[in-house]
């Protein structure tokens, strides 16, 4: 059984949720097992002084939040027939590549393909 893992990162949560919904719907239609795991957010806090001399206590605070999500796709078949597994995995990869083309530019993607024996 082959497993494809997509790790998505973005700073816009609405873009991430809409894209994850599209991927899960499309892959569920093609009879794949899809699981979505939301990973912990990464928060970067930046503090800037408003005025360096007179008002040292006045500061401006900014925060960048990076939302992460892990999508695991498996074909759901056991490795008894390797020819079927290879064909199914190729079709899954083709559908994932079709969806990757439609990815918004604000989302970064990392793909990992593993084989379980």
N, C-alpha and C positions, 0 to 999 in steps of 0.2 A: 504494500500500500504506500503510495507516495503522498507526501504532505507538502503543501506550498504555504509558506507564511509570508504575509504582507505586513510590514510595519509602516504605519502612516504617522507623520508628524505635521502639525500645523499650528498656527496661532489663532486661527478662526474656528471656533467649535461648530458653528453652523455649517461651514463647508465640509468639515470632517463628518458630521452626522449624516448630511445629505448624501455624500459620496459613499459612506458605509452602507446606507440603506439601499442605494442603487446596486452596489456590488452584491450584497446578500440576496436581494430579490432576483437579480439576473442569474446568479449561480444556483440558487434554489430551484429556479425554473429548469436548469440544465441537470438537475438531480445530483448535485454535489452536497457533501456535508460541509456546512460553513459554521464556524463559531467565531464570535466577535468578543474580544477581551479589551476593555478599556484600561490602559496602563496609567500609572500615576502621573499627575501633571508636574511639569518642571517650571518653577517660578524663579524668575530673576528680578530682584529688586534693585532699583537704582535711586540713589538719593543725591540731589544736587543742591548746593547752597544758592539761595536767591540773591543775597548780596554778601560779598566776601568780608567786608570790613565792619560796617555798622551793625547790621542785624545778623549776627552769627547764628542765632537760634532759628531763623526762618529758613526752612528747607522745603524743597519740592520733591515729592516721591512719585516714582513711576514703577510700573510693574509689567513685565513681559511674561505671559503664561503660554507655555507650549503644551498642547494637548497631544496625547499619543494613543494609538489604537493598534491592536494586533489582530489580524484576520487570519484564521487558520482554515485552509481548504483541503479537504481530503476526498478521495473518490468513493470511499465507503465500501470498497471491495477488498477481499482478502487475497493474499498473494498466491492462491492456488493456480490461477491461470495467468502467467506472466505476460502473454501476448495481449490479453484484454486490459491488463493494468497499464501497459505501455500506451495503448491506443487511447484509453480513458484519460491518462495523465497528459498526453499530447493535446487532447481536446480541451482539457481544463486550462492548460497553459495558453492555448490559442484564445480562449474566451477572456482570460485574465489580461492578455496583451491587448485585446480589443478595448477592454475597459481602461487600461493604463493610458491609452492614447487620449482618453477623455478626461484625464486627471486635471484638476485646476492647477495653476502654476504655484499657488500658495501651499500646496501639500508636497512634502518630500516623501519618497517611497524607497523602501529597502525590501528586496525579495530574497527569500531563502527557500530552497527546494531540498527536501530530505526524503530518503527512501527507507522505509521500515521493512525488515525481512523477518 
